[in-house]
Amino acid sequence: MINFMIKRRNLKKLYTSLLLASVSLFMGCATISPAPKVVIEPKSMASLQVQLNTYPQSSFKQVQAKFFTRQSKELVFRVLSDVAKTPQWLSPVASVEMVTMYNNRQFLLHTVLDSPWPFKQREIVSCVNTTFSETVISIKIESCSDRLPLDEKFVRLTQLKSSWNVRTISENLVEINYKTWLDPSGNVPAFIFNNELIGTSTTALKKLQQIIEKATLGDYDY
């Protein structure tokens, strides 16, 4: 009975690791459009909006989140692309490696995620594309599983789509929009996965908010 309870607890930890994988990838490109002229109430500054959306032809939900900051979009981008800080807000991330730099806006990343015993670590091979405009830095991440050979040490997650959109709203206000979806593989029940999404995503993104608010451009040499 005790062993059964331990296995169930570790299975839930695995689900949590996979859920947080959906927010562990942090660079890319997307369609750019002009920033709308909107008025944001001061109380919105500290808020974090997280919701679940149905994803086409999948029982696994997509996470969509939005929050605001008075930091510059350039500083927000530096925080998102700082792989050394990723484990500070995403505890399951064991390592992130840039495998290939195609150019200064396109990369191939290899991410390893810790899993509780007796499960294997998970890995994600992702293509990252970034675009910049005067008002928007847009990021798109997609699975590129076929670009690296399989490694028997890991279970590879092969279906992932994620994006960040960092938009200047006004002189002192930036909006961060985030979307992510993944198929966790390994016969993970969708109802359990989806039930945990809001809580785990909110916890990770609140930690990210705190890091962004404490960051300065002096922390980075680029």
N, C-alpha and C positions, 0 to 999 in steps of 0.2 A: 504494500500500500504506500509506504514511504517513497519507494523508487518511482511509483506511478506519479505521485505528487511532484517529485523533483523533475521528472520528464515533462509534465505539463507546464511547470514553471519555466523550464528552459525553452520549451516550445514557444511560450509567449515572449520570452526575451528575443528569440529568433525573429518572430513577427515584428517586434519593435525595431530590431536592427534593419530589417528589410524596409520598413516604413521610413526610417530615417535616411535610408539610401536614396530615397526620392528627393531629398533636399541636400544631398552631399555633393552635387555637381554644380559648378558655379561659373561657367563662362560660355559664350556663344553669340548667335545673331538671330534677328527676327525682323519683320517688316517695320519700317520706321514711319511714323505719321506725326504731324505737327502737334505740339502740346496744347491741350484745350485750356481755355481761360476759365478757371474755376476758383471759387472762394472756399477755403478750408477752415472750419471752426477750430480754434485752439485746442479743444478737447480731443480732436482727431489725431493730434500729433503723437500721443502716447498709445493710441489704439492699434490693435493688430486684428485685421479681419481675415478669417480663415473659413473656407467653405469647401464642400465636396460637390463635384459635378459628375454626371454620367459620362463615361468615355465610350466612343463608338466601338461596338463589337467586343466589349469587354465587361466582365462582371466586377472588375476592380475599378474603384473610383479615381478620379483626378482631383488633386488638391489645387486650390486656387487661393492665393493670399495677397494681401495688400497692406502696406503701412507707409508712413511718412517720416521724413527727417529734415532737419535744417542743415545737415551736412551737404557738401557738394556731391553731384553725381560722380565726379571723378574720384572722390575719396570713397564713396560707396563701392565703386567698381574695384578699387584697390583692395578693400576689405574682402569682397566676394572672391577675388582671384588670389588671395593670400593662402596658399595651401598649408602653410605652417600653422595658421590659426584655425583651420577647419575643425580639428578635433576638439577645440574649445567649445564649439557650439553643436558639434555632431560627434558624440562620444563613440558610436560604433565604428567610426572611420579609423582603420589601422594604418593606412598609408594612401597617399595620392602621388602618382608619378606622371610627369609629362614624358610620354614615350617618344612622340614625334612633334616637331614644330614645323608645320608646312609653310607658314609665313607668320607675320606678327599678329594675325587675327584668327588663325586656324590651327588647332592643336589636336593631338590624340592623347587622351588620358587613360590611365589604368588606376582604378580605385579598388582597394581591398577593404572589406567590411568584416569586423569581428563577429563571430557567432558563438553562442554558449555551447559548451560540451553537451552532447557528442556530435553536434552539427559542424560541417565544414565551413570555413570562411567563404564568404561570397565575394565575387569580383565583378566589376563593370568596366567594359572597354567602351569609351565614348568619344565621339567627334564633337569638338567644341568650336563654335564660330561666333565671332563678335563683330558688331558694326557700331559705328559712332556717327552721330550727327550733332548739330549745335545744341539740341535740346534732349537727345535721347542716346543712351548706351543700351544696346539690345544684345541679348545673349541667347543662344540656342544650343541645346545639348541633345544628342541622339545616340542611341546604341550603334556602335560600329564593331560588333562582336567578331566579324570575320577578318578583322585586320590584325589580330594576334592569334597565334595557335592556342588551343585549349591547354590548360594546365590542370592535371588531375588533383592538385592540392585544393582547388577551389570549385565551387559551383558558380557557373557564370550566369548572370542575369542578362538576357539578350533582347528584352523589349523595354525601352525607356524613351520617353520624350519629356523634355524639361525646358523651361525658358525663364529668363529674368528680363525685366524691362524697367530701366532706371531713367525716369523722366523728370526734367526740370519743369515745375509747375509755375514758379515765380522766382524772383531774385533770391529768396531765402527759403524755398520749399522744394523738396524733391519727393516724388512718389515712386515707391518700389512695388512692382507687380511681379508675382511669381506664380508659375503653373508647373505642375509635374505629374507624370503618370508613369507607372511601371507595372510589369507583371512579375510578381515575386518568385515564380517558378517553385518547383519542389512540392506541388500539391498543397499549397497553402489555401485554406478555406477563405473564400472571398468575404463572407460575412464577418469573420474575425478580423481580417486585414482591414476592412473598411471601418469597423467599429473603433479601431485604434488610431485611425488616421488623424482625426482632428486633434486629439490630445498630444500625440507625439510630435506632430508638425508644429503645433502652437508652442510647445516647450522649446524646440530647437530654434524657431524663428525669434522668440523672445530673447534668447541668448544672443542671437545674431544682432538684434536691435541694440542690445547693450554694448556689444563690441563696436558697432558703427558709431554710437554716440560718444564713446570714449576715444575713438581714433583721431589722429591728426595727420596731415600730409607729411609732417616731419618723421613719422614712423616708417616712411617708405622712401627708397632711393630712386624711384621711377615715377 
